[in-house]
Structure formats: C-alpha cells, structure tokens
Amino acid sequence: MFRHLISYSAKLLFCYLILLSVDVHAEYGDIILNKTADAMREAEVDDVVFPHWFHRIRFRCSVCHEEIFKIKAGANDISMSTITEGRKQCGACHNGLVAWEPLECERCHSLEEGWSSGVIQHSTREDEKQNILLGKIGTVAKPYSKFMQIGTGWHPLALSKSGLPLDKYGLVNWAAAVREKIVKPLWDLDPEVDISEHELRDTNILFISKGESMPDVIFPHDIHSFWLECKICHGTQDGPMFIDELGANNITMMDMGQGKWCARCHDKVAFPISDCNRCHNHPKGKPIGKNTLVRHLKVQPHTPPPSVVPSKKPEQQKPTDSDFF
C-alpha cells in the first residue's frame, strides 16, 4: 500500500520499536497531550507524547491538518472512545491497517516524570549530549539559545539513526530532507489519490527588510505548499493566519516573538525564527526571479495580524488566539 516508504520506514520503525523497550523522550516539535490528565491518572497511565517528527516522515502536514485535527494546540477533544470506536482522530490511521492499533497504552502514554508541559520538550541527559561547536557562537557548555540546547541534547534512537539532515542547531532540516528526496511523505491516506489534486504554488514573495544591514526575505511558497494546503494559512478553521492579499499583512519580528504570523509554526514544529539567515537570505539590490512578487505594504504599519482582525472575506471568521503548534 505504501511501497515507496517501506525500506526507509522499516529502518526507522525498527529503531522506534527498540526505543519502546527503554525510556521514551520527547523531541523538538513533539506535543504533550494532557487535557484529560485527571482521567489519565484514574486510568493509571501517563500523559501522551505525540512524536510529530515520526509522523512527518510518512505524511505531509495537510494529511492530518485540518481534516483530522485542527492546527491549534488544545482545540482537539481527543478521547479513546473516538479513537477506538469512532475510528477518528488518531484512529483514522491507528486501526491495524495503516498503523498499529492502540492496544499498548505505553506506546503513547509515555511522558516522563519531571518534564514540564508545553510544545517543545527535550531530555537533558548530560551523558548523551554531543560537544558540538557551532562556529564561534556557542558550545554545549555555553549554548547561545534554547534551540541549540535542544538540538545538541538527547534524541530518540530512531531519529538519531535516521540520517535526516540537520540545521546549525542540530534540529531536523525538513526543507533539505524534501529537496534531497530523503523523505517522500504521502499527500493522502489513500495512496491512489492523484498528486495533481493537490495545489503546489511556486511563486516567491520578496519582503524588503527595514534595516540596511539585514538581507531581504524571500518567502518560498513551494516548500510551504508541499507540506500544507493553501487553506491552512489562508483559511484556517479558526480564522486565517495570513490574509490572502499581497501587502495586506504587516508582519513584524516583534509579533513573531509573541507567537504570531510565521511563528504559529516556527519555534514550535518548524525551524526557530532565531535562525535569521534561513529567511533573510536575499542580499539587498540583488535581482529577483520572474516568479517572485514584491510585497509593498498596503496596511498601516501598526495594523495587528488577523488573529485579532477579521479577514475581509465574510466567510472567514476571526480566530480565538495564536497558540498554534
């Protein structure tokens, strides 16, 4: 059914099964599910650790979001009855056909004692940290950011042995993994679905930086539309992340630092915004390609993001908050 994933997935699955016999740790981008913590304690099981990366090597984000799960932390009322009886949510795959059935509690209910709640989790086992020097900026002994701490810390065996490319922090470089064809995640749970049914957009957008010393930003639609359908950013169920109009979004780094705009995903499941040159990658004055649009701001400089301003399109409603994972 999923033949083109078998050889690569088998290797990772083997490592993951080995991992199940030892302590299970969360990775960057993993989600801690504990809305029903009291019920879990009564059932004598731990909180759930959802390994985002382990699912991402198999399926594109749009497979789950938002047909199966809303792309908003805490917005999904997940229950065992829905999974096992309704075959919905996790049960859409974990049904014995696409993935294993949810019969062994500890496979998912694996949160370790002492971990804090939150999206970004990592172990701090000192004996398994690697002494990686990132240029002359920081070391494990004196990391210059939390992301370097996470990247150079302990990782699940399956991830450590996967051969996935890493960025300067030691986190998985998902864009490189796609471009180098290391992973070939599926578009749909139905392998017979024609890839032409999914829209890929190849236009870029040039954002001109305010500072003279800071390179401009080239936003690549292609890698984003590879992982996500357009409606995820421009028509999210709880309201759009971005208004679908060139120049209509006053994107600022200050807002991103508060989890808005691009930081709805970045700093959570995509590379951190502190990796400046991943986005600020276009020298000022350098010619742009024919498929690149120049963004000229059409709104007032202090106009807030659409998390607090409804879209101009009447069918799109204002979202509640920006705590997206």
C-alpha positions in Angstrom: 0.0 0.0 0.0 2.8 2.3 0.9 5.6 0.6 -1.0 7.8 3.6 -1.6 8.1 4.2 2.1 8.7 0.6 3.2 12.5 0.4 3.1 13.1 3.8 4.8 10.2 3.5 7.2 11.2 -0.1 8.2 14.6 1.1 9.3 13.0 3.8 11.5 10.3 1.6 12.8 12.9 -1.0 13.9 14.7 1.7 15.8 11.5 3.0 17.2 10.4 -0.5 18.4 13.8 -0.8 20.2 13.1 2.6 21.7 9.9 1.3 23.2 11.7 -1.0 25.5 13.6 1.9 27.1 12.7 5.3 28.3 10.8 7.4 25.7 11.6 11.0 25.4 10.0 13.9 23.6 11.7 15.7 20.7 11.6 19.2 19.3 8.1 19.7 17.9 6.5 16.9 19.9 3.1 17.6 21.6 2.3 16.8 25.2 -1.4 15.8 25.3 -2.8 16.2 28.8 -6.2 17.9 28.6 -7.7 14.9 30.4 -4.9 14.5 32.9 -7.3 13.6 35.8 -8.9 10.8 33.8 -5.4 9.6 32.8 -4.4 9.4 36.4 -7.5 7.4 37.3 -6.7 5.0 34.5 -3.1 4.8 35.8 -1.5 6.0 32.6 0.9 8.9 31.9 0.3 11.9 29.7 0.6 11.3 25.9 3.7 12.3 24.0 2.9 12.8 20.3 6.0 12.4 18.2 5.5 14.9 15.4 8.7 14.0 13.5 7.9 10.3 13.4 4.6 11.0 11.6 6.1 13.8 9.4 8.5 11.4 7.6 5.4 9.5 6.4 2.8 12.1 5.8 2.6 15.7 4.8 1.1 18.1 7.4 -2.1 18.5 5.3 -3.0 14.9 5.7 -3.9 15.5 9.3 -4.5 19.2 9.3 -7.2 20.2 9.3 -9.4 17.3 8.1 -8.5 15.2 11.2 -7.0 17.7 13.7 -7.4 21.5 14.0 -4.0 23.1 13.8 -4.4 24.7 17.2 -3.0 23.4 20.4 -5.7 22.3 22.8 -8.5 22.6 20.2 -9.0 18.9 19.6 -11.1 16.9 22.1 -9.2 13.6 21.7 -10.6 10.6 23.5 -10.0 6.8 23.5 -13.6 6.2 22.6 -13.3 8.4 19.5 -10.1 6.7 18.5 -11.1 3.1 19.1 -14.8 3.1 18.4 -15.3 6.0 16.0 -12.0 5.4 14.1 -11.5 9.1 14.1 -8.6 11.4 15.1 -5.6 9.0 15.8 -7.9 6.1 14.9 -8.0 7.3 11.3 -4.6 5.6 10.9 -4.2 3.6 14.1 -6.7 1.0 13.0 -4.5 -2.0 12.3 -4.4 -1.2 8.6 -2.4 2.0 8.1 -0.7 1.8 11.5 -0.8 -0.4 14.7 -3.9 -0.5 16.7 -3.9 1.4 20.0 -3.7 -1.6 22.3 -0.5 -1.0 24.1 -1.0 2.1 26.3 2.6 2.9 27.0 3.4 3.4 23.3 1.6 6.8 23.5 1.2 7.4 27.2 4.9 7.9 27.7 5.6 11.2 29.4 8.4 11.1 31.9 8.1 12.4 35.4 9.7 15.8 35.8 9.0 17.1 32.3 7.3 20.4 32.1 4.2 20.8 29.9 4.5 22.6 26.6 5.1 22.1 22.9 8.9 22.0 22.9 10.3 19.2 25.1 13.7 17.7 25.3 15.7 15.5 27.7 18.8 16.9 29.5 20.7 13.7 29.9 24.2 15.1 30.2 25.9 11.8 29.4 24.4 11.7 25.9 25.0 15.2 24.8 27.4 15.8 22.0 30.0 18.5 22.2 29.2 20.4 19.0 30.8 23.8 18.3 28.6 25.9 16.1 31.1 28.3 14.5 32.4 30.5 17.3 29.0 31.4 18.6 28.3 28.7 21.3 29.0 25.3 22.6 27.0 22.7 24.6 28.7 24.0 27.8 27.6 27.6 26.9 24.7 27.3 24.4 23.6 30.6 22.9 19.9 29.6 22.7 17.4 27.0 23.9 17.3 25.6 20.4 21.0 24.8 20.5 20.4 23.0 23.8 17.6 21.0 22.3 19.5 20.2 19.1 22.6 19.0 20.8 20.8 17.2 23.6 19.4 13.7 23.8 17.4 12.4 20.8 15.3 9.3 20.3 17.3 6.4 18.8 15.1 6.2 15.7 15.7 9.9 15.0 19.4 9.8 15.8 19.9 6.9 13.3 17.6 8.2 10.6 20.2 10.1 8.6 17.9 13.1 8.3 19.8 16.4 7.5 20.3 18.7 10.5 20.5 22.5 10.7 23.0 24.5 12.6 21.2 23.9 15.8 21.1 20.1 15.4 17.4 20.1 14.6 16.0 18.3 11.5 16.2 20.4 8.4 12.9 19.3 6.8 13.2 21.5 3.8 16.6 19.9 2.9 15.1 16.4 3.6 12.4 17.1 1.0 14.7 18.8 -1.6 17.2 16.0 -1.3 14.4 13.4 -1.6 15.4 11.8 1.7 11.8 11.7 2.7 8.8 11.2 0.4 5.8 11.8 2.7 2.4 10.9 1.3 -0.3 13.5 0.2 -3.2 11.5 1.4 -4.2 8.4 3.4 -5.4 7.0 0.1 -2.2 6.2 -1.9 -4.3 6.1 -5.1 -5.1 9.9 -4.9 -3.5 11.7 -7.9 -0.8 14.2 -6.8 -2.3 16.6 -9.3 -5.3 17.0 -7.0 -3.1 18.9 -4.5 -2.1 22.5 -5.3 1.6 23.4 -5.4 2.4 27.1 -5.6 5.9 28.1 -6.9 5.7 31.8 -6.5 8.1 33.6 -4.1 7.4 36.8 -2.2 10.2 39.4 -1.6 9.9 41.2 1.8 12.2 44.2 1.9 13.9 44.5 5.3 13.8 47.9 7.1 17.5 47.8 8.2 20.2 48.4 5.6 22.5 45.7 7.1 19.8 43.0 7.1 19.3 41.0 3.9 15.8 40.9 2.5 13.5 37.9 2.9 12.4 35.6 0.0 9.4 33.6 1.1 9.2 30.3 -0.8 5.7 29.2 -1.5 6.8 25.9 -2.9 8.2 24.2 0.3 5.2 25.5 2.3 2.6 24.3 -0.2 4.5 21.0 -0.3 3.7 20.4 3.4 0.5 22.4 3.7 -2.6 23.1 1.6 -3.1 26.8 1.0 -6.2 26.9 3.2 -4.1 26.1 6.2 -2.5 29.6 6.2 -5.2 31.5 4.4 -8.4 29.8 5.6 -7.7 28.1 8.9 -10.8 26.8 10.6 -10.4 29.3 13.5 -9.5 32.2 11.1 -6.7 32.9 8.7 -3.1 33.2 9.7 -2.4 35.5 6.7 -4.9 37.5 4.6 -4.6 36.2 1.0 -3.6 39.6 -0.5 -0.1 40.8 -1.3 0.8 43.6 1.1 -2.1 43.1 3.4 -0.1 41.6 6.3 2.1 43.8 8.4 4.5 41.1 9.5 7.0 42.1 12.2 9.6 40.3 14.2 8.1 41.7 17.4 4.8 40.0 16.6 6.6 36.8 15.7 8.3 36.8 19.1 4.8 36.6 20.6 3.9 33.6 18.5 2.1 35.3 15.7 2.4 35.2 11.9 5.2 32.8 10.8 5.7 31.8 14.5 2.4 30.0 14.5 4.6 27.1 13.3 8.2 28.3 13.5 9.6 28.0 17.1 7.2 25.1 17.6 7.3 22.5 14.8 9.4 24.3 12.1 12.9 25.8 12.4 13.2 28.6 15.0 13.0 32.3 14.0 16.3 32.9 15.7 17.9 31.3 12.7 17.9 34.6 10.9 19.6 33.8 7.6 17.2 30.9 6.8 14.7 33.7 5.9 16.8 36.8 5.5 18.6 35.2 2.6 18.4 37.7 -0.3 21.1 40.4 -0.5 19.7 43.9 -1.0 19.7 45.0 -4.6 20.1 41.5 -6.0 17.9 40.8 -9.0 14.8 38.6 -8.4 13.4 35.9 -10.5 10.3 36.1 -12.7 8.2 34.1 -10.3 9.0 36.5 -7.4 6.4 39.0 -6.3 7.5 42.2 -4.4 5.5 42.8 -1.3 4.6 46.5 -0.8 2.8 47.1 2.5 -0.8 48.3 1.9 -1.9 48.4 5.6 -1.0 50.9 8.3 2.4 50.0 10.0 0.8 49.1 13.3 -2.1 47.0 12.0 -2.2 43.8 14.1 -2.2 40.3 12.5 -5.5 38.7 11.5 -5.5 36.9 14.9 -7.3 40.0 16.1 -8.5 41.5 12.8 -11.2 39.6 10.8 -10.5 38.8 7.2 -12.1 41.0 4.5 -13.7 37.8 3.2 -17.1 37.4 5.0 -16.9 33.7 5.3 -13.6 33.8 7.2 -14.0 34.5 10.9 -11.6 35.9 13.5 -9.5 33.2 15.3 -9.5 33.0 19.0 -5.8 33.0 19.8 -2.4 32.3 18.2 -1.3 29.3 20.2 -0.9 27.1 17.1 1.5 24.2 17.2 
